[in-house]
Amino acid sequence: MPSITGIELLTKIKEVNPGIKRILISAFDLQDEVFKNSEYIDEFLPKPITIAAMIEHVKKHVKHVMKEVEEPPRIKLISLR
């Protein structure tokens, strides 16, 4: 990407929609260490990885997002009296 770095892109994606899950798949050892425990992604998957495994990881994130939509965080009401 000539005008933006990968980290900038991942940051902008989260700014635009915080609910978007970001999964990084990489075969580069140097980047692996940078992204493994990163705030820029939600999950890191090292290559090689099968399509079936990728689908399972995506399903896991979809289920999590759907649960958040179905069960929004509860707000505790307090009395101001």
C-alpha positions in Angstrom: 0.0 0.0 0.0 1.9 3.0 -1.2 0.1 5.7 0.9 -0.6 4.0 4.2 1.1 1.3 6.3 -0.7 -1.8 7.5 -0.7 -0.6 11.1 -2.3 2.7 9.9 -5.0 0.8 8.0 -5.8 -1.5 10.9 -6.0 1.5 13.2 -8.3 3.4 10.8 -10.6 0.3 10.4 -11.1 0.2 14.2 -11.7 3.9 14.3 -14.4 3.7 11.6 -16.2 0.7 13.2 -14.9 -0.5 16.6 -17.0 -3.7 16.2 -15.0 -4.9 13.2 -12.8 -7.8 14.1 -9.4 -7.8 12.5 -7.6 -11.1 11.8 -4.0 -11.0 10.5 -2.6 -14.0 8.7 1.2 -13.7 8.1 4.1 -15.9 7.2 6.7 -13.2 8.1 8.6 -14.1 11.3 9.6 -10.5 11.9 6.0 -9.2 11.7 4.7 -12.2 13.7 6.3 -10.9 16.9 5.1 -7.3 16.2 1.5 -8.4 15.8 1.1 -11.4 18.1 0.0 -9.4 21.1 -1.0 -6.2 19.3 -3.7 -3.7 19.9 -4.0 -3.4 16.2 -5.5 -6.8 15.6 -8.0 -9.1 17.3 -6.3 -12.3 16.3 -3.1 -13.4 14.7 -2.9 -16.6 12.6 0.5 -17.8 11.4 0.9 -19.4 8.0 0.6 -22.1 6.9 -3.1 -22.3 7.7 -5.9 -24.3 6.1 -9.0 -22.8 4.7 -11.0 -24.9 7.2 -9.1 -23.5 10.1 -9.5 -19.9 8.8 -13.3 -20.5 8.5 -13.4 -21.7 12.1 -11.6 -18.6 13.4 -14.0 -16.3 11.4 -17.0 -18.2 12.7 -15.7 -17.7 16.3 -15.5 -14.0 15.8 -18.9 -13.8 14.1 -20.5 -15.7 17.0 -18.9 -13.3 19.5 -20.1 -10.2 17.5 -23.6 -11.7 17.2 -23.7 -12.3 21.0 -22.8 -8.7 21.6 -25.6 -7.6 19.3 -28.2 -9.9 20.9 -27.1 -9.1 24.5 -26.0 -5.5 24.7 -24.1 -4.6 27.8 -26.3 -4.0 30.8 -26.4 -0.6 32.3 -26.8 -0.3 36.0 -29.3 2.3 37.0 -28.7 4.3 40.1 -31.0 6.6 42.1 -30.1 10.2 42.2 -32.3 10.8 45.3 
